[in-house]
Amino acid sequence: MGGVVNGVQQNVTGVGAGGGEAGWRAPLIAPGDLAAALGDELPPVVLDVRWRLGGPPGRADHLAGHVPGALFVDLDTELAGPTVPGGAGGRHPLPSAERLGALLARCGIDAQSRVVAYDDADGSVAARAWWLLRWAGLPADRVAVLDGGWAAWRAEGRPEEQGETSGPVSTAGLPAAGSMPVLDADGAAALAAGGVLLDARAGARYRGETEPVDPRAGHVPGAVSAPSAEHVGPDGRWLAPADLAARFRALGVDGAAADGAAAEGAGAGPGAGGAAGGAGVGAYCGSGVTASSVVLALEVAGLTTPEHPAALYAGSWSDWSSDPGRPAATGPEPGTAGTPGAGTPRGGTQ
């Protein structure tokens, strides 16, 4: 049975409170449906992943007010692994199975759990949590992002809770890391040459006009600019599937190409070539966080499926730019993929 959130066809896994799964939908869930699901005998686990580049940390916001029962999860220390000197692997490397397993245990998440993540921006950080849970093996119909996030919850006058929340500890057998396709730098270069590699950063960073955090400005040669902020409308809600699909098709993505990439890269782990080579689609950003929302948006658009998701270049630009031997294209055009020193018609390399 299915339902629609902002025009998005959803997986609906039950009805009725008191042991059912009232209003449950994935991969996007509306505030009203989450409120109904929280009344179930076994309510979903809610993760508050508010975070912003450059700080301040989101924990203070969580303590001041959050969705009732929500657990605060820190992006830097729980949704990412430690960085390494020199920047290889990027600013937010994928966490080890042990680190991710510790987080899931702390939050009481197991293979039967339903989980909702939210942030207070455009859903990109929540999408990182969504992606990691899927990567860990949680079924696609058990994990969702709150459409509109914290702002939408408050705008509808939903109940709030203050202070710290603790969840029941789980000892179940998650994670099985590797359930989503992952690219390394070579895989990203190959995908840019033979498929569609989407750059989720703001346009100015893609063009190389500014670079606030990473070693060099520019983009992976051959990558196409696809800012993640454009997944949502002025109200902060996700665009309808048809609108997302039209946007991605205009960038060169189609369902057949997306399926080809995902099928080739499915199950690849960190450092694997993943969806490299041939037709396909993948995404990167600055550190692998906001690119997760591109993976989600492609699925919402119907251009990929839970069985064949888009690939993620987890290290992203922070990994790519840390290697001076890798070319960096600048300007508004993709440039020539896979050719060292290649620039763009109106730009250059760095």
HUFEN-V75404 format. One record per helix or strand. SS is the DSSP state (H for helix, E for strand). FROM is the first residue (numbers start at 1). TO is the last residue. Records with the same first field share a line. If there is no record, write none. Layout:
# HUFEN-V75404
SS->FROM-TO ; FROM-TO
This chain:
# HUFEN-V75404
E->2-5 ; 8-12 ; 25-26 ; 28-29 ; 45-48 ; 66-67 ; 71-72 ; 115-118 ; 143-146 ; 160-161 ; 182-183 ; 196-199 ; 219-219 ; 224-225 ; 232-232 ; 238-238 ; 281-284 ; 311-313 ; 329-329 ; 349-349
H->31-37 ; 59-64 ; 75-78 ; 97-106 ; 124-135 ; 140-142 ; 149-155 ; 185-194 ; 203-207 ; 228-231 ; 241-250 ; 255-265 ; 291-300 ; 316-320
